[in-house]
Amino acid sequence: MFRYCLFDLDGTLTDSKEGITKSVQYALKKFGIEEPDLDKLEPFVGPPLKDSFREFYGFPEEELDKAVVYYRERYAPIGVLENQIYPGMAQMLAKLCEKGIHLAVASSKPTEFVCQILAHFEIEQYFEVIVGSGLDGSRTTKEEVVEEALSQLGLLSLPRKERKEICAMIGDRKFDIQGAKAYGLTGVGVTFGYAGEGELEAEGADYLIDSVEELGTFLTQE
């Protein structure tokens, strides 16, 4: 049984596709780009926004900050709560806490939005540590987020081998597995999120989990 679990947010704790993709759609329209198919914007769920605007739409560096500003014009008042918690997730988190497992959130989403979402779904109380990125553009990579979460949990000084035995990073995208590998954590990929086909396997996830129920059983080793 793991003693510590770090959770990604988007696509892992909650299904946030609607709010994210509609806000990306809004930002793209500001640049004269029409994208009516929200499914094509699914790759924006998870990674830092600037990386996605750069990779998927070829935005130059000088336009990235503006793209994020436009995105947040819609996301902050509307999109943040166009979101659903995965069925059974709250109950699973409560069970993990009852088992004495220490829980944290490690998300590339700004901390302010992370806390708002956790409070909205009434699961904030299960997490001892909540780490996101900064609204000012700081701490955006998953590696930086994981490092800060581990620091707050007091685990950075442990040998990598010991961290891997007692601490898991749970997420739905390759970035979560990269964060886990960077700090010697067990990388648990959930397939009910937004990874592309073969993405988690290619990144070297230690385990793949297909449902919330299976995840709870796995993390408690029942």
SULSULRA-V618318 format. One record per helix or strand of 2 or more residues. SS is the DSSP state (A for helix, B for strand). FROM is the first residue (numbers start at 1). TO is the last residue. If there is no record, write none. Layout:
ss=SS from=FROM to=TO
ss=SS from=FROM to=TO
//
This chain:
ss=B from=4 to=7
ss=B from=14 to=15
ss=A from=17 to=30
ss=A from=38 to=44
ss=A from=49 to=57
ss=A from=61 to=75
ss=A from=79 to=81
ss=B from=84 to=85
ss=A from=89 to=98
ss=B from=102 to=110
ss=A from=111 to=120
ss=A from=124 to=126
ss=B from=129 to=133
ss=A from=142 to=153
ss=A from=160 to=166
ss=B from=167 to=171
ss=A from=174 to=182
ss=B from=186 to=190
ss=A from=199 to=203
ss=B from=207 to=209
ss=A from=212 to=220
//
